[in-house]
């Protein structure tokens, strides 16, 4: 892929050539037409190490638009960092070969971590059990306040990550959310979103789809 992003002239030619090569490797599709998720995360981490010191890593990610959104890139990168922290190399290679989306098995891996020293056969057996456990994992009804709070926080963090990187907008969103949460605790009947807010959210979603498809 020929790189083309703002301020790329800050980066030495050798580094740009290397990043161009790993970008091609990252965007290479599997026979099923999908990217290799963990491989993409590894290449993005490598690219970050090469470009971040020049202040152009975010601009590089933006240049991948059409191939990958910034949000998807950060998800792949986070998935890879989590996998590299929790999986020994043998299991990591097996997960890459199977194109496992690590976020889907992360909780299971944390609950039943693999042995640090593990053979290829053991790695295959381990992943078989983890993936089977994810498929069978029943939905649990949360009842403890601390569990419900943790679930709410995860949901809010996920939604906040999808907001534009505008500090005032994000602060206003957080303030509205805090007011809604307080109203829910005191007067649930008054905690319903107003019609204007619903229309604003719907309009923003339509605009986001238009930008992603542009």
C-alpha positions as CSV (number, residue, x, y, z in Angstrom):
1,X,0.0,0.0,0.0
2,X,1.4,3.4,-0.9
3,X,1.3,5.5,2.2
4,X,-0.2,9.0,2.0
5,X,-0.9,10.9,5.2
6,X,-0.3,14.4,6.5
7,X,3.2,15.2,7.7
8,X,4.7,11.9,6.5
9,X,7.7,13.9,5.4
10,X,8.7,14.0,9.1
11,X,9.4,10.2,9.0
12,X,12.7,8.9,7.5
13,X,12.3,7.1,4.2
14,X,13.5,3.8,5.5
15,X,10.9,3.8,8.3
16,X,8.2,4.7,5.8
17,X,9.2,1.8,3.5
18,X,9.0,-0.5,6.5
19,X,5.6,0.7,7.6
20,X,4.3,0.4,4.0
21,X,5.5,-3.3,4.0
22,X,3.8,-4.2,7.3
23,X,0.7,-2.3,6.2
24,X,0.4,-4.6,3.2
25,X,0.9,-7.6,5.4
26,X,-1.7,-6.3,7.9
27,X,-4.4,-5.8,5.2
28,X,-3.8,-9.1,3.5
29,X,-7.0,-11.1,3.5
30,X,-7.4,-14.7,4.5
31,X,-9.1,-17.2,2.2
32,X,-12.4,-16.5,3.9
33,X,-12.0,-12.8,3.0
34,X,-11.4,-11.6,6.6
35,X,-8.3,-9.9,8.1
36,X,-6.3,-11.9,10.6
37,X,-7.4,-10.0,13.7
38,X,-4.4,-10.6,16.0
39,X,-1.9,-10.2,13.1
40,X,-3.5,-6.8,12.3
41,X,-3.1,-5.8,16.0
42,X,0.6,-6.9,15.9
43,X,1.3,-4.8,12.8
44,X,-0.5,-1.8,14.2
45,X,1.6,-2.0,17.3
46,X,4.7,-2.2,15.2
47,X,3.6,0.8,13.1
48,X,2.8,2.7,16.3
49,X,6.4,2.1,17.5
50,X,7.8,3.4,14.3
51,X,5.5,6.5,13.9
52,X,4.4,7.7,17.3
53,X,7.6,9.5,18.1
54,X,7.1,11.6,14.9
55,X,3.6,12.5,16.0
56,X,1.9,11.0,12.9
57,X,0.5,7.6,14.1
58,X,-3.0,9.0,14.3
59,X,-2.7,10.4,10.8
60,X,-1.4,7.1,9.6
61,X,-4.5,5.4,11.0
62,X,-6.8,8.0,9.4
63,X,-5.2,7.2,6.0
64,X,-6.4,3.6,6.3
65,X,-10.0,4.7,6.0
66,X,-11.7,2.5,3.4
67,X,-9.7,-0.4,4.6
68,X,-10.2,0.0,8.3
69,X,-11.7,2.6,10.6
70,X,-9.7,4.1,13.5
71,X,-12.1,2.5,15.9
72,X,-11.5,-0.9,14.4
73,X,-7.8,-0.4,14.4
74,X,-7.7,0.5,18.1
75,X,-9.9,-2.6,18.8
76,X,-7.4,-4.8,17.0
77,X,-4.5,-3.2,18.8
78,X,-6.1,-3.6,22.2
79,X,-7.0,-7.2,21.5
80,X,-3.4,-8.0,20.5
81,X,-1.9,-6.3,23.5
82,X,-4.3,-8.3,25.8
83,X,-3.6,-11.5,24.0
84,X,0.2,-11.0,24.2
85,X,-0.1,-10.3,27.9
86,X,-2.3,-13.4,28.7
87,X,-1.2,-16.0,26.2
88,X,2.1,-17.8,25.9
89,X,3.6,-17.6,22.3
90,X,2.5,-21.2,21.4
91,X,-1.1,-20.4,22.1
92,X,-0.8,-17.0,20.5
93,X,0.3,-18.6,17.2
94,X,-2.5,-21.1,17.4
95,X,-5.0,-18.3,18.0
96,X,-3.6,-16.4,15.0
97,X,-3.9,-19.5,12.8
98,X,-7.6,-19.8,13.8
99,X,-8.2,-16.1,13.5
100,X,-9.6,-15.9,17.0
101,X,-11.1,-12.6,18.1
102,X,-9.5,-12.4,21.4
103,X,-12.0,-10.1,23.0
104,X,-14.6,-12.9,22.7
105,X,-12.4,-15.3,24.8
106,X,-10.6,-12.9,27.1
107,X,-12.8,-13.5,30.1
108,X,-12.5,-17.3,29.7
109,X,-8.7,-17.1,29.3
110,X,-8.4,-15.0,32.5
111,X,-10.6,-17.5,34.4
112,X,-8.6,-20.5,33.1
113,X,-5.1,-19.3,32.0
114,X,-2.9,-21.6,30.0
115,X,0.4,-23.0,31.4
116,X,3.4,-20.8,30.6
117,X,5.2,-23.7,29.0
118,X,2.9,-25.5,26.6
119,X,3.4,-27.6,23.5
120,X,1.6,-27.1,20.1
121,X,-0.7,-30.0,20.8
122,X,-1.5,-28.7,24.3
123,X,-2.1,-25.2,22.8
124,X,-4.6,-26.7,20.3
125,X,-6.4,-28.6,23.0
126,X,-6.5,-25.5,25.3
127,X,-8.0,-23.3,22.6
128,X,-10.5,-26.1,21.7
129,X,-11.7,-26.1,25.4
130,X,-11.8,-22.3,25.6
131,X,-13.8,-21.8,22.4
132,X,-16.2,-24.6,23.4
133,X,-16.6,-22.9,26.7
134,X,-17.4,-19.6,25.1
135,X,-20.1,-21.2,23.0
136,X,-21.7,-23.0,26.0
137,X,-21.3,-20.1,28.3
138,X,-24.8,-19.3,29.7
139,X,-26.0,-15.8,30.3
140,X,-25.9,-14.9,33.9
141,X,-28.4,-12.6,35.7
142,X,-26.5,-10.0,37.7
143,X,-27.8,-9.4,41.1
144,X,-24.9,-8.0,43.2
145,X,-24.8,-4.1,43.1
146,X,-21.0,-4.2,42.4
147,X,-21.5,-6.5,39.4
148,X,-24.3,-4.3,38.0
149,X,-22.2,-1.2,38.5
150,X,-19.2,-2.8,36.7
151,X,-21.4,-3.8,33.8
152,X,-22.8,-0.2,33.6
153,X,-19.3,1.2,33.6
154,X,-18.2,-1.1,30.8
155,X,-21.2,-0.1,28.8
156,X,-20.5,3.7,29.3
157,X,-16.8,3.3,28.5
158,X,-17.7,1.5,25.3
159,X,-20.2,4.2,24.3
160,X,-17.9,7.1,25.3
161,X,-15.2,5.6,23.0
162,X,-17.6,6.1,20.1
163,X,-18.1,9.8,20.7
164,X,-16.1,12.4,18.6
165,X,-12.9,13.5,20.2
166,X,-14.4,16.8,21.2
167,X,-13.7,17.6,24.9
168,X,-16.7,19.9,25.4
169,X,-19.1,17.5,23.7
170,X,-17.8,14.6,25.8
171,X,-18.0,16.6,29.0
172,X,-21.6,17.7,28.2
173,X,-22.5,14.1,27.4
174,X,-21.0,13.0,30.8
175,X,-23.0,15.7,32.6
176,X,-26.2,14.7,31.0
177,X,-25.5,11.0,31.8
178,X,-24.9,11.9,35.4
179,X,-28.2,13.8,35.7
180,X,-30.0,10.9,34.1
181,X,-28.4,8.4,36.5
182,X,-29.4,10.6,39.5
183,X,-33.0,10.9,38.2
184,X,-33.2,7.1,37.8
185,X,-32.2,6.7,41.4
186,X,-34.7,9.2,42.7
187,X,-37.6,9.5,40.2
188,X,-37.5,6.7,37.6
189,X,-40.7,8.1,36.0
190,X,-38.8,11.3,35.1
191,X,-35.7,9.6,33.7
192,X,-37.0,9.0,30.2
193,X,-35.0,10.7,27.4
194,X,-36.8,13.6,25.7
195,X,-37.9,13.4,22.1
196,X,-35.3,16.0,20.9
197,X,-32.5,13.9,22.4
198,X,-33.8,10.8,20.6
199,X,-34.0,12.6,17.3
200,X,-30.5,14.0,17.8
201,X,-29.0,10.6,18.4
202,X,-30.8,9.2,15.4
203,X,-29.5,12.0,13.2
204,X,-25.9,11.5,14.5
205,X,-26.1,7.8,13.7
206,X,-27.2,8.5,10.2
207,X,-24.4,11.0,9.8
208,X,-21.9,8.5,11.1
209,X,-23.0,5.9,8.5
210,X,-22.7,8.5,5.7
211,X,-19.2,9.3,6.8
212,X,-18.1,5.7,7.1
213,X,-19.5,4.9,3.6
214,X,-18.0,8.1,2.0
